[in-house]
Amino acid sequence: MKPIIHFALIQLRDIFFALLLTFIILLIFMGKSTFVEFPEYLDSVGFGVLIGFSLWKSNQLIGWIVGRNGSWVKNPTKTLAVSLTLSFLVTISDIFLVYYLGFRYIFNISLLDNLNIYLAQMFLVLSISLVITISFYLASFFKWWKIGLINQERLKQEAIQLQLNALKSQVNPHFLFNSLSVLSSLIETNSEKAKLYVQKFAEIYRYVLNQSDKDLVPLQDEIDFISSYISLQKIRFGDSLKVSLNIDNYDGKLVSLSLQTLLENCLKHNVVSKEKPLKITIDRVENFLVVKNNVQRKKTISQSNGVGLDIINRQYKILTGRNVEVFSDESFFTVKLPIVNDNSAQSD
């Protein structure tokens, strides 16, 4: 029962507003004749309320019907076009019907016999009604269009973050698996080295965990980390691994753990021995960090540098819109990581 009473009270309130607006408009246009021709004035008020209220409610009903399924959110352009078309047709029909009935039963005039006299007045009412209706629909359109753009951007950012999280979730287990495999082999061959390896690995993996929620990290942090990572690998390979770090400018940022992933790929895909030492250089060339190694591929490993490099490239593409540059020949394999300046990073 309460919804019905609430609905009825709303309609009474709207009738009052229509009555008040009609009274003011007629007072302005009729002036002093308002009180001289009071009976005619009351007829005009009644007619004005009838046409104003009917146009208001018919267009309100169209808005409710068209928008009840959330169509403004899903497709504001189509909803605007449908709403305006229906509103135009209903407004014309409403004006003609109200004029016909109002003139017949309030003013005792046949509209059809005097159509040429009142046509201009009907057109004026139609124009005013359409201007008001179009204004409301355009306001709704721009409101929901803006909301739609905001929602699209939010969903885009969420999708990007999901991609990054998925890529990061591939890096950490990959690093952990490789490190534990090395540890397993060291335990069997050299227990002292295995103990030292565990200590170094614990320090390094703590850094990996701390960076897991970051997209970009300062170049200085990544270089400090990679120095520790190189020390860890030296325990395993000794002088068979030769890494040269040549960095004199630490401004900018790198994708988190990207440098470590590149070095891990070098070790995975190349022979490292006293007879064939693996030589890796890490240099800064303008806004790139260049990682270069001599090629001496393992026979049991695919010629591709695999998932790791692809993950890094996708992360750079998502975060900065830039690609990792790769150059390969029979002698050297080179990867250029873009160094991201603070003002060029899309996310951090």
Salt bridges, closest charged atoms under 4 A:
ASP14 OD1 - ARG13 NH2 3.07
ASP14 OD2 - LYS57 NZ 2.37
GLU158 OE2 - ARG154 NH1 3.16
ASP215 OD1 - LYS168 NZ 2.86
GLU264 OE1 - HIS174 ND1 3.79
ASP310 OD2 - ARG314 NE 3.11
GLU325 OE1 - LYS336 NZ 3.86
ASP342 OD1 - LYS253 NZ 3.83
ASP348 OD2 - LYS253 NZ 2.36
